[in-house]
């Protein structure tokens, strides 16, 4: 495909439509309806503007109902050819997304029948008008529609560059996420805008959400758009993970791509060592760091009643930070004596004690820790290091929700203080580096029943007020609170089948009706619909392969070729710089 639309053949003519419902286009007789694909990008050439559109539906039409009532036989190729284009035809529906308009339009000159406006034809050449490409055009939201019989063309590479930019644009932190379904041109997201708000990666199980997430995180790290805290439930992001394709067994993790920019912490050192992860740091948490809010978030997994949670508040208020350690060491008589002196209920406290004993089986829990590991993570983040927390064998939902909430809450508190200091001093040196926190199974943290009282709901509603945002990864977006979904800035969505999940994706999105069919028609692998704050318009892409070519383009060089001694020496030097 050439960059200039002048050499392109028109595909059809606009026959009707509206700004809200989109455009209906009748295909020209020599254009096969089978070449039209949902999600394809086309351009409609108006008299003053060029309209960048997405194809949302394909249909067949007939000029006369009698043709449908008495169709020609399949063997009668002559009659079918006669009817094609006149008696029978194809139509497509387009959703106008953006307008290209000349920045300054010169008026029509009647003296020579010519116009200097690149979108206006000459009077003498109207019948053979082919649109021209302007080098000075303004990109605007669609406020109108083209006139009847405006011609439709394939979108050109120049059109895509004007809309999505290039990855090497020095003015923006662009990152190529993939390519259009039928073109070899990059579709870029603006990472500066991406990290400004919380974002989501959605798709049913098996559609490659983890690969999409790893792709995005690699882009954010490579372009230094934000520092990342990644809660790696299934050990897929930090070190190598199992590949989905048949040609390779594993793919590289972020630590392998960016050894100087990524630190791996593990809750299960034995599992991490068996996987061959280099220089992973152990992570332990103490009972004294657990607050009632953490227990409440895990209440469903622990089987706690409301009465048990009420008594947890009583114990915390009376015993302070050591409330869990003291509770686990209490005898039945101790509990009885406590309830005689304090407003607690013996039965509920006994039940709470039994349920919390499950935490004794968690490898990473300690009565008291020799050091504050959360402070170490904060130091890493403040020094510009990205942190991946691996769970290993501790990847049950209780551990994931408990650890993620405990760490996130404390780091958010730290960022609130730093943001307040920056707002007071206005000193650029006090400005916190934007932090993006990645969580999986997000609907468990953002369920409507608990979202108002969790740190994750708070972060999502705050947008970027304290320089902290979320990257939520989930196969059930319908389980996420509607208010939170409406705050999700950019949504990158693989195939979804459930109607409720599809509805959730378009929560707070105007004009989402035409995109529903686009989302439902995605392939089950390596395709995604991207819409929201980081892209100028919704776009369907073939996602960028996460392969050796990607490693070479984006990763730090020759990591796997370095000897262990050099790797460990560099890691020790980095830790010394951080004061570990």
C-alpha positions in Angstrom: 0.0 0.0 0.0 1.3 3.4 -0.9 1.3 6.4 1.4 -0.6 8.7 -1.0 -4.3 8.1 -1.5 -4.2 9.6 -5.0 -3.2 6.2 -6.4 -5.8 4.4 -4.3 -9.1 3.1 -5.8 -12.3 4.4 -4.1 -14.1 1.6 -2.4 -17.6 3.1 -2.2 -19.9 6.1 -1.7 -21.6 7.4 1.4 -25.4 7.0 0.9 -26.8 7.9 4.3 -25.9 8.3 8.0 -25.8 10.5 11.0 -23.3 11.8 13.5 -24.6 9.5 16.2 -25.4 6.4 14.2 -22.5 6.5 11.8 -22.3 6.3 8.0 -23.7 3.8 5.6 -21.5 3.2 2.5 -22.5 1.4 -0.6 -19.5 -0.5 -2.1 -18.6 0.0 -5.7 -19.4 -2.9 -8.0 -15.8 -4.0 -8.4 -15.1 -4.1 -4.6 -15.7 -7.4 -3.0 -17.6 -7.3 0.3 -15.4 -10.2 1.5 -12.4 -7.8 1.6 -14.2 -5.7 4.2 -13.3 -6.6 7.8 -14.8 -5.3 11.1 -12.1 -3.1 12.7 -10.6 -2.0 9.4 -9.8 1.7 9.0 -11.1 3.7 6.1 -11.1 7.4 5.1 -14.1 9.3 3.8 -13.1 12.3 1.7 -15.5 15.2 2.2 -15.4 18.6 0.5 -13.5 20.3 3.2 -12.3 17.6 5.6 -11.1 14.0 5.5 -12.8 11.7 8.1 -10.9 8.9 9.7 -13.3 6.0 10.3 -13.5 2.5 11.7 -15.6 -0.2 9.9 -18.1 -1.5 12.4 -20.5 -3.7 10.3 -20.8 -5.4 6.9 -24.1 -6.2 5.2 -25.6 -7.2 1.8 -28.3 -5.3 0.0 -30.6 -5.7 -3.0 -32.2 -3.1 -5.2 -35.4 -5.1 -5.6 -37.1 -7.5 -3.2 -38.0 -9.8 -6.1 -34.3 -10.6 -6.5 -34.2 -11.9 -2.9 -37.5 -13.8 -3.4 -36.2 -15.5 -6.6 -32.4 -15.5 -6.5 -30.4 -16.9 -9.4 -29.0 -20.4 -9.1 -25.4 -20.7 -8.2 -24.5 -22.2 -11.6 -26.0 -19.2 -13.4 -22.8 -17.1 -13.2 -24.0 -14.8 -16.0 -27.1 -13.6 -14.2 -25.2 -13.2 -11.0 -22.6 -11.0 -12.8 -25.3 -9.0 -14.3 -27.0 -8.3 -11.0 -23.7 -7.6 -9.1 -23.3 -4.0 -8.3 -26.7 -2.9 -9.6 -29.3 -5.3 -8.4 -27.2 -6.7 -5.5 -24.4 -4.9 -3.6 -22.5 -4.7 -0.4 -22.7 -2.1 2.3 -20.6 -1.2 5.2 -21.2 0.9 8.3 -18.5 3.3 9.4 -18.0 5.1 12.7 -16.3 8.5 12.1 -13.6 9.0 14.8 -11.5 12.0 13.8 -11.4 14.7 11.1 -8.4 16.0 9.2 -9.1 19.7 8.4 -6.7 22.2 6.8 -5.3 24.6 9.3 -6.0 27.6 7.0 -8.4 27.3 4.1 -8.0 29.7 1.1 -11.1 30.7 -0.7 -12.1 29.4 -4.1 -10.8 31.5 -7.0 -13.4 31.7 -9.8 -11.0 33.3 -12.2 -9.2 30.1 -13.0 -11.5 27.4 -11.7 -8.9 26.2 -9.2 -8.7 26.1 -5.5 -5.6 26.1 -3.3 -7.5 24.2 -0.7 -6.1 20.6 -1.0 -9.5 19.1 -0.2 -11.5 21.1 -2.9 -11.6 19.9 -6.5 -11.3 22.1 -9.5 -14.6 23.0 -11.2 -13.5 21.4 -14.5 -12.2 18.3 -12.9 -15.1 17.5 -10.5 -16.0 14.1 -12.1 -12.5 12.8 -11.8 -11.7 14.3 -8.4 -9.2 12.3 -6.3 -8.4 13.7 -2.8 -5.0 15.2 -2.2 -2.8 14.9 0.9 -2.1 18.0 2.9 1.0 18.4 4.9 -0.6 21.0 7.3 -3.7 19.6 8.7 -5.4 19.9 12.1 -6.7 16.8 13.9 -10.1 17.4 15.4 -13.0 15.4 17.1 -15.8 14.6 14.7 -18.4 17.4 14.8 -20.1 16.8 11.5 -20.3 14.2 8.7 -19.4 14.1 5.0 -22.0 14.9 2.3 -23.9 12.3 0.2 -21.8 10.3 -2.3 -18.5 11.2 -0.6 -15.9 8.7 -1.6 -14.4 6.1 0.7 -10.7 5.0 0.6 -8.4 2.7 2.5 -6.6 4.6 5.2 -3.0 5.4 4.2 0.2 5.2 6.2 0.3 9.0 6.3 -3.2 9.0 7.9 -2.0 6.6 10.6 1.1 8.7 11.3 -1.0 11.8 11.8 -3.3 10.0 14.2 -1.0 7.7 16.2 2.4 9.2 15.6 5.7 7.2 15.4 7.6 5.5 18.2 10.7 7.6 17.7 8.8 10.9 18.0 11.1 13.1 20.1 8.2 15.2 21.4 6.2 12.3 22.9 6.9 9.0 24.8 5.2 6.9 22.1 5.3 3.1 22.3 4.2 0.8 19.5 1.6 -1.6 20.9 0.8 -3.3 17.6 -0.4 -2.8 14.0 -3.8 -2.4 12.3 -5.4 -5.7 11.1 -4.7 -5.0 7.5 -1.7 -2.7 7.4 2.0 -2.7 8.2 2.2 0.5 10.2 2.7 0.9 14.0 -0.1 2.0 16.3 1.4 3.9 19.2 0.1 4.8 22.6 1.2 7.9 24.4 2.9 6.6 27.6 2.8 10.1 29.2 -1.0 10.0 28.9 -1.1 6.3 29.8 0.5 6.7 33.2 -1.6 9.8 34.0 -4.6 7.6 34.9 -5.4 4.1 36.0 -5.6 1.6 33.2 -6.9 -1.9 32.5 -6.0 -5.0 30.5 -9.1 -7.2 30.0 -9.9 -10.4 28.1 -11.3 -13.9 28.8 -8.9 -16.6 30.0 -6.4 -17.7 27.3 -6.5 -14.5 25.2 -3.0 -13.4 26.2 -3.6 -10.8 28.9 -0.3 -11.6 30.6 1.6 -11.1 27.3 -0.2 -7.8 26.7 0.6 -6.7 30.3 4.2 -7.6 29.9 4.4 -5.7 26.6 3.0 -2.6 28.2 5.2 -2.8 31.3 8.3 -3.2 29.1 7.3 -0.1 27.2 6.8 2.0 30.3 10.1 0.8 31.7 12.0 1.3 28.4 10.7 4.9 28.0 11.0 5.7 31.8 7.4 6.9 31.8 6.8 5.7 35.4 8.2 3.4 38.0 6.3 0.1 38.4 5.3 -2.1 41.4 4.1 -5.4 40.0 2.3 -8.0 42.1 3.2 -11.1 40.1 0.7 -13.7 41.3 1.7 -16.5 38.9 5.4 -15.6 38.4 4.9 -14.4 34.8 6.5 -10.9 34.8 9.8 -10.9 36.7 11.7 -13.8 35.2 11.0 -16.2 32.3 7.5 -17.5 31.8 5.9 -20.2 29.7 5.2 -19.2 26.2 1.9 -19.6 24.4 3.3 -20.4 21.0 4.6 -23.8 19.9 8.0 -22.6 18.6 9.5 -21.5 22.0 9.1 -22.9 25.5 9.7 -19.7 27.5 9.7 -15.9 27.1 11.9 -13.4 28.9 10.8 -11.6 32.0 11.3 -7.9 32.8 14.4 -8.6 35.0 16.0 -10.3 32.0 15.2 -7.4 29.6 16.1 -4.7 32.1 18.6 -6.1 34.7 19.7 -2.6 35.9 16.1 -1.3 36.2 14.2 -4.2 37.8 14.4 -5.8 41.2 12.6 -9.1 42.0 11.4 -9.7 45.6 10.0 -13.1 46.5 7.7 -14.5 49.1 8.9 -18.0 48.4 12.7 -18.0 48.0 12.9 -21.8 47.4 10.5 -21.6 44.5 12.3 -18.6 43.0 15.7 -20.3 43.3 14.4 -23.4 41.6 13.3 -21.3 38.6 16.8 -19.9 38.3 15.9 -16.3 39.0 19.1 -14.3 39.5 19.6 -12.1 42.5 16.0 -12.2 43.9 15.6 -10.6 47.3 13.6 -12.2 50.1 10.4 -10.5 51.4 8.9 -11.1 54.8 6.0 -9.4 56.5 5.1 -9.4 60.2 1.8 -9.7 62.0 2.4 -6.3 63.5 2.1 -4.8 60.0 -1.4 -6.2 59.5 -4.3 -3.9 60.2 -8.0 -4.6 60.3 -8.5 -3.2 56.8 -6.2 -5.9 55.5 -8.2 -8.6 57.3 -11.4 -7.1 56.0 -10.3 -7.3 52.4 -9.5 -11.0 53.0 -12.7 -11.6 54.9 -14.3 -13.7 52.2 -11.2 -16.0 51.9 -10.9 -16.3 55.6 -14.6 -16.9 56.1 -15.0 -14.1 58.6 -18.4 -12.8 59.7 -19.2 -9.1 60.3 -19.2 -9.8 64.0 -15.7 -11.3 63.8 -14.5 -8.1 62.0 -16.2 -5.9 64.6 -14.3 -7.8 67.3 -11.1 -7.4 65.3 -11.5 -3.7 65.6 -12.0 -4.0 69.4 -8.8 -6.1 69.7 -6.8 -3.6 67.6 -8.0 -0.6 69.6 -7.2 -2.4 72.9 -4.0 -4.2 72.0 -2.4 -2.1 69.3 -0.1 -3.4 66.6 0.5 -6.7 68.4 -3.2 -7.6 68.4 -2.9 -10.6 66.1 0.2 -12.1 67.9 -1.6 -11.7 71.3 -4.8 -13.1 69.9 -3.1 -16.2 68.5 -1.5 -16.9 71.9 -4.7 -16.5 73.9 -6.3 -19.4 75.6 -10.0 -19.8 75.9 -9.8 -18.5 79.5 -7.7 -15.4 78.3 -10.4 -14.6 75.7 -13.1 -14.9 78.4 -11.3 -12.6 80.8 -10.7 -10.1 78.0 -14.4 -10.0 77.1 -15.3 -9.4 80.8 -13.1 -6.3 80.9 -13.7 -5.1 77.3 -16.7 -4.9 75.0 -15.8 -8.1 73.0 -17.8 -11.2 72.3 -16.1 -14.5 73.3 -17.7 -16.6 70.5 -16.8 -14.1 67.8 -13.2 -13.7 69.1 -12.8 -17.5 69.3 -14.0 -17.7 65.7 -11.6 -14.9 64.6 -8.7 -16.7 66.3 -9.4 -20.0 64.5 -9.7 -18.3 61.1 -6.5 -16.2 61.6 -4.5 -19.3 62.5 -4.5 -20.1 58.8 -1.9 -17.4 58.5 0.6 -19.5 60.5 1.0 -21.6 57.3 2.1 -18.6 55.2 5.8 -18.9 54.5 6.4 -15.2 54.5 4.7 -14.3 57.8 6.7 -13.6 60.9 5.8 -12.5 64.4 8.5 -9.9 64.1 10.8 -9.1 61.1 14.4 -8.2 61.6 14.0 -5.3 59.1 11.2 -3.4 57.3 11.0 -5.0 53.9 8.3 -2.6 52.7 10.7 0.3 53.4 13.3 -1.5 51.2 10.7 -1.6 48.4 10.0 2.1 48.8 13.7 2.8 48.6 13.9 0.9 45.3 10.9 2.7 43.8 12.3 6.1 44.8 15.6 5.3 43.2 13.9 4.6 39.9 13.9 0.8 40.2 10.9 -1.2 39.1 9.9 -3.9 41.6 8.3 -7.3 40.8 7.0 -9.2 43.8 6.8 -13.0 43.1 4.5 -15.2 45.0 5.7 -18.7 44.0 3.8 -21.4 45.9 2.1 -18.6 48.0 -0.1 -17.6 45.0 -3.4 -18.5 46.7 -6.0 -15.7 46.8 -5.6 -15.2 50.5 -1.9 -14.5 50.2 -2.3 -12.4 47.1 -5.0 -10.1 48.6 -3.3 -9.8 52.0 0.2 -9.0 50.7 -1.0 -6.7 47.9 -3.2 -4.7 50.2 -0.6 -4.4 53.0 2.2 -3.2 50.7 0.0 -0.9 48.6 -1.5 0.8 51.5 1.8 1.7 53.1 3.4 2.8 49.8 0.3 5.0 49.0 0.7 6.6 52.4 4.3 7.4 51.6 3.3 8.9 48.2 0.6 11.0 49.8 3.2 12.6 52.1 5.6 13.1 49.2 2.9 14.7 47.1 1.8 17.0 49.9 5.4 18.1 50.4 5.8 18.8 46.6 2.5 20.8 46.6 3.8 22.9 49.5 7.4 23.5 48.2 6.7 23.6 44.5 10.3 22.4 44.2 10.8 20.2 41.1 13.2 18.0 43.1 10.4 17.1 45.5 8.1 15.9 42.6 7.4 12.2 43.1 8.2 9.9 40.1 4.8 8.5 38.9 4.1 5.1 40.3 2.0 2.4 38.5 0.8 -0.6 40.5 -0.1 -3.7 38.6 -2.6 -6.1 40.1 -4.2 -9.3 38.7 -7.7 -10.6 39.5 -8.6 -7.0 39.9 -12.4 -7.7 40.5 -11.5 -9.2 43.8 -10.0 -5.9 45.0 -12.6 -3.6 43.3 -15.8 -5.5 43.9 -18.7 -3.0 44.5 -19.3 -4.5 48.0 -15.8 -3.6 49.3 -14.4 -1.0 46.9 -15.3 2.0 49.0 -13.2 0.8 51.9 -10.1 -0.5 50.1 -6.9 1.3 49.1 -7.4 0.2 45.5 -10.7 1.9 45.2 -9.2 5.0 46.7 -6.3 5.0 44.2 -8.6 4.5 41.2 -10.9 7.4 42.3 -8.0 9.7 43.0 -6.8 9.5 39.3 -3.2 10.8 39.6 -3.7 13.2 42.5 -0.8 11.6 44.5 1.1 10.3 41.4 -0.1 6.7 42.0 -2.2 4.8 39.5 -3.3 1.2 38.9 -2.9 -1.2 36.0 -5.6 -3.7 36.6 -5.6 -7.1 34.8 -8.8 -9.1 34.8 -11.0 -11.5 32.9 -14.2 -10.3 34.5 -14.5 -6.6 34.1 -18.2 -6.8 35.0 -17.1 -7.7 38.6 -15.4 -4.3 39.0 -17.4 -1.4 40.5 -19.0 0.8 37.8 -17.6 4.0 39.3 -14.1 2.6 39.2 -14.5 1.4 35.6 -15.6 4.9 34.6 -12.2 6.2 35.9 -10.2 3.7 33.9 -8.3 5.9 31.5 -7.1 3.4 28.8 -8.7 0.0 28.3 -6.8 -2.6 26.3 -9.3 -5.5 25.7 -8.8 -8.9 24.1 -11.7 -11.1 23.2 -14.7 -11.2 25.6 -17.8 -13.3 25.1 -20.0 -12.5 28.2 -22.4 -9.7 27.5 -22.0 -8.2 31.0 -18.2 -8.0 30.6 -18.6 -6.3 27.2 -21.0 -3.8 28.7 -18.5 -3.1 31.5 -15.8 -2.3 29.0 -17.9 0.6 27.6 -18.9 2.0 30.9 -18.6 5.8 30.6 -17.7 5.6 26.9 -19.8 7.6 24.6 -20.6 6.0 21.2 -19.7 2.6 22.4 -22.5 0.8 20.6 -20.7 0.5 17.3 -17.6 -0.8 19.0 -19.4 -3.7 20.7 -19.5 -5.7 17.5 -15.9 -4.9 16.9 -14.9 -6.3 20.3 -17.1 -9.4 19.8 -15.4 -10.2 16.5 -11.8 -10.2 17.7 -9.6 -13.3 17.3 -8.9 -15.2 20.4 -5.1 -14.5 20.2 -3.0 -11.5 19.6 -5.8 -9.0 18.8 -7.0 -6.2 21.1 -9.3 -3.2 21.1 -7.6 -0.1 22.6 -9.6 2.9 23.6 -9.3 5.7 26.1 -6.9 8.4 27.3 -3.7 7.2 25.7 -4.9 6.9 22.1 -6.7 9.6 20.1 -9.4 7.1 19.0 -10.4 3.5 19.5 -8.3 1.1 17.5 -8.1 -2.6 16.8 -4.6 -4.0 16.6 -2.6 -7.1 16.0 -0.5 -6.9 19.1 3.2 -6.6 18.9 4.9 -10.0 19.2 6.8 -10.6 22.4 9.8 -12.4 20.8 13.5 -12.1 20.1 13.0 -9.2 17.8 11.2 -7.3 20.6 14.0 -8.2 23.0 16.6 -6.7 20.6 14.5 -3.6 20.0 13.6 -2.8 23.6 15.8 -4.6 26.1 19.2 -3.9 27.6 21.9 -5.7 25.5 23.2 -9.2 25.9 22.0 -9.8 29.5 21.9 -13.6 29.0 25.5 -13.5 27.8 26.9 -12.0 31.0 28.5 -14.4 33.4 26.9 -14.9 36.8 29.9 -13.3 38.6 29.4 -10.0 36.6 25.6 -10.1 37.2 25.9 -10.6 40.9 28.6 -8.0 41.2 26.4 -5.4 39.5 23.5 -6.3 41.7 25.6 -6.0 44.9 26.8 -2.6 43.7 23.2 -1.5 43.1 22.2 -2.6 46.5 25.1 -0.8 48.1 24.0 2.4 46.4 20.6 2.0 47.9 22.0 1.4 51.4 20.9 -2.2 51.7 
